[in-house]
Amino acid sequence: MPSMNMLEFAGEVILVSLSGVLSPGPLFFANLIYGSKEGFRSGIKIAFGHTIVELPLIILLVIGVSQIPYSGFTSIGNLKIIGLIGGIAIVAFSILQIKDIIKGKDVAITLNSNGKKEIQKVIYNNRNRPVISGIIFSALNPFFLAWWLTVGLKLISDSVSSFGVLSGTVSLFSFHIWMDYAWLTLISCLIFKGISILKSKYYKMLLLTLSTMFGFYGLYWIIINLR
């Protein structure tokens, strides 16, 4: 393959990465839920959790894992197991969210100086939840793993052949990871801005709806991976 310059490689990474970054998945739905509570910060935290999984995976592939026959990693059986575990984690996450919402742990309704109801954000008991979700829903997402073990390997091959192991890894990661942060932060910010103008009862209904949809998404994963 002819060596590419940095600009050409950046264009390739960005265009190819769009297929993975913009795909709706468990990370996206978790971001909607946390974003409605915490705003842009949740997007950054979830993206950081995603990075904790993605960076080591890229490094492993670059330094030689890709030279080992990886068909076993992407076999239907292994992906089904990962998908099944991921589906169970999603359902458990959504149940916990619905439980907290019903108990009123996420929001508190108070009266402002004009006697009108307003929403106050309750401080999280665990501010690391979005980070943990980013880790779990990346590591247990078979589509994420399959993407890097197939499409992503093309980017890794191009980066190493054009710029060497170290420079290629840094370039690939830099051109790819900012898109995860930008996309997740944008979505969490937009969902939070939308929530800020809603009345309290609609806010709670939206959280319940998002959590329920997320739960059904997990059930769908479980069902298709049990077939």
C-alpha positions in Angstrom: 0.0 0.0 0.0 1.4 3.4 -0.9 2.4 5.5 2.1 -0.1 8.2 3.0 0.7 11.7 4.3 -0.8 12.9 7.6 -3.6 14.8 6.0 -4.8 11.9 3.9 -4.6 9.6 6.9 -6.6 12.0 9.1 -9.3 12.1 6.4 -9.5 8.3 6.3 -9.7 7.9 10.1 -12.4 10.5 10.4 -14.5 9.2 7.6 -14.2 5.5 8.6 -14.7 6.3 12.3 -18.0 7.9 11.6 -19.5 4.4 11.0 -18.7 3.6 14.6 -18.9 6.9 16.5 -22.4 7.9 15.2 -23.9 4.4 15.5 -26.6 4.2 18.2 -25.7 1.7 20.9 -25.6 1.2 24.6 -23.1 4.0 25.1 -25.4 6.4 23.3 -28.5 5.5 25.3 -26.6 5.7 28.6 -25.3 9.1 27.6 -28.9 10.3 27.0 -29.9 9.2 30.5 -26.9 10.7 32.3 -26.8 13.7 30.0 -30.4 14.6 31.1 -29.1 14.8 34.7 -25.6 16.2 34.4 -25.3 17.9 31.1 -22.1 18.0 29.1 -20.0 16.6 32.0 -21.7 13.2 31.6 -20.6 13.1 27.9 -17.0 13.7 28.9 -17.1 11.1 31.6 -18.7 8.4 29.5 -16.2 9.2 26.7 -13.4 8.8 29.3 -14.7 5.5 30.3 -14.9 4.5 26.7 -11.2 5.6 26.3 -10.1 3.4 29.2 -11.3 0.4 27.1 -10.5 1.6 23.6 -6.9 2.8 24.1 -5.5 -0.5 25.4 -7.3 -2.3 22.7 -5.7 -0.2 20.0 -2.3 -0.6 21.6 -2.7 -4.4 21.8 -3.7 -4.5 18.1 -0.8 -2.3 17.1 1.9 -4.2 18.9 1.0 -7.5 17.5 -2.3 -9.0 18.5 -3.5 -8.4 15.0 -0.8 -10.8 13.8 -2.4 -13.7 15.8 -5.3 -15.3 14.0 -8.2 -13.2 15.4 -11.0 -15.0 13.7 -11.7 -16.6 17.1 -12.4 -13.2 18.6 -15.0 -12.4 16.0 -16.6 -15.8 15.8 -20.3 -15.9 16.1 -20.2 -17.9 19.3 -17.9 -15.5 21.1 -19.8 -12.4 20.0 -23.0 -14.0 21.2 -21.6 -14.5 24.6 -20.3 -10.9 24.8 -23.7 -9.7 23.5 -25.6 -11.7 26.1 -23.5 -10.4 29.0 -23.8 -6.9 27.6 -27.6 -7.2 27.3 -27.9 -8.4 30.9 -25.7 -5.4 32.0 -28.0 -3.0 30.1 -31.2 -4.4 31.7 -29.6 -4.2 35.1 -28.5 -0.6 34.5 -32.0 0.4 33.3 -33.7 -1.3 36.3 -31.4 0.6 38.7 -32.2 3.9 36.9 -35.9 3.4 37.0 -35.7 2.5 40.7 -33.8 5.7 41.5 -36.2 7.8 39.4 -39.3 6.3 41.1 -37.8 6.9 44.5 -37.0 10.5 43.5 -33.2 10.2 44.0 -32.4 12.1 40.8 -34.5 15.2 41.1 -36.1 17.2 43.9 -39.1 19.5 43.4 -39.0 22.7 45.4 -40.8 26.1 45.3 -38.9 29.1 44.1 -39.5 32.7 45.3 -42.5 33.0 43.1 -44.2 29.9 44.5 -43.6 27.9 41.3 -42.2 24.4 41.2 -38.7 24.1 39.9 -36.3 21.2 39.5 -33.2 21.0 41.6 -30.4 18.5 40.7 -29.6 16.2 43.5 -25.9 15.6 44.0 -24.9 12.1 42.9 -23.9 9.7 45.5 -21.5 8.3 42.9 -20.3 10.8 40.3 -18.2 8.1 38.7 -21.3 6.2 37.4 -21.0 7.7 33.8 -17.3 6.6 33.7 -18.2 3.1 34.9 -21.0 2.9 32.3 -18.5 4.0 29.6 -16.2 1.2 30.5 -18.9 -1.5 30.8 -20.9 -0.6 27.7 -17.7 -0.5 25.6 -16.1 -3.7 26.9 -19.4 -5.6 26.6 -20.4 -4.2 23.2 -19.7 -6.9 20.6 -20.2 -4.4 17.8 -17.5 -2.2 19.2 -15.0 -5.2 19.5 -16.0 -6.5 16.0 -15.5 -3.0 14.5 -11.9 -2.7 15.8 -11.1 -6.3 14.9 -12.3 -5.8 11.3 -12.7 -2.2 10.1 -10.4 -0.8 12.7 -7.6 -3.1 11.6 -7.5 -1.4 8.3 -6.8 1.9 10.0 -4.2 0.3 12.2 -2.4 -1.3 9.2 -2.4 2.1 7.4 -1.1 4.0 10.4 1.8 1.6 11.1 2.8 1.2 7.5 2.7 5.0 6.9 4.1 6.4 10.1 5.6 3.5 12.2 4.4 1.9 15.4 4.7 4.9 17.8 3.7 7.8 15.5 1.1 5.7 13.8 -0.6 4.8 17.1 -0.5 8.3 18.4 -1.9 9.7 15.1 -4.6 7.1 14.8 -5.8 7.5 18.4 -5.7 11.3 18.2 -7.7 11.5 15.0 -10.3 9.0 16.3 -10.9 9.7 19.9 -11.8 13.4 19.7 -14.9 12.3 17.7 -16.1 10.2 20.6 -15.7 13.1 23.0 -17.3 15.6 20.7 -20.3 13.5 19.8 -21.1 12.3 23.3 -20.6 15.7 24.8 -22.8 17.3 22.2 -25.6 14.8 22.7 -25.4 15.1 26.5 -25.4 18.9 26.3 -28.4 19.0 23.9 -30.5 16.6 26.0 -29.7 18.6 29.1 -30.7 21.9 27.5 -34.0 20.4 26.4 -34.6 19.1 29.9 -33.9 22.5 31.5 -37.0 24.0 29.9 -39.4 21.1 30.8 -41.7 21.0 33.8 -40.7 18.5 36.5 -43.4 15.9 35.7 -42.3 15.8 32.1 -38.6 15.5 33.1 -39.4 12.5 35.2 -41.5 10.9 32.5 -38.6 11.4 30.0 -36.1 9.8 32.3 -38.5 6.8 32.8 -39.0 6.6 29.0 -35.3 6.6 28.3 -34.5 4.1 31.0 -37.4 1.8 29.8 -36.3 2.0 26.2 -32.7 1.2 27.3 -34.0 -1.8 29.2 -35.9 -3.1 26.1 -32.7 -2.5 24.1 -30.9 -4.8 26.5 -33.7 -7.4 26.3 -33.4 -7.3 22.5 -29.7 -8.1 22.8 -30.4 -11.0 25.2 -33.0 -12.4 22.8 -31.0 -12.2 19.6 -27.9 -13.7 21.3 -29.9 -16.6 22.8 -31.0 -17.8 19.4 
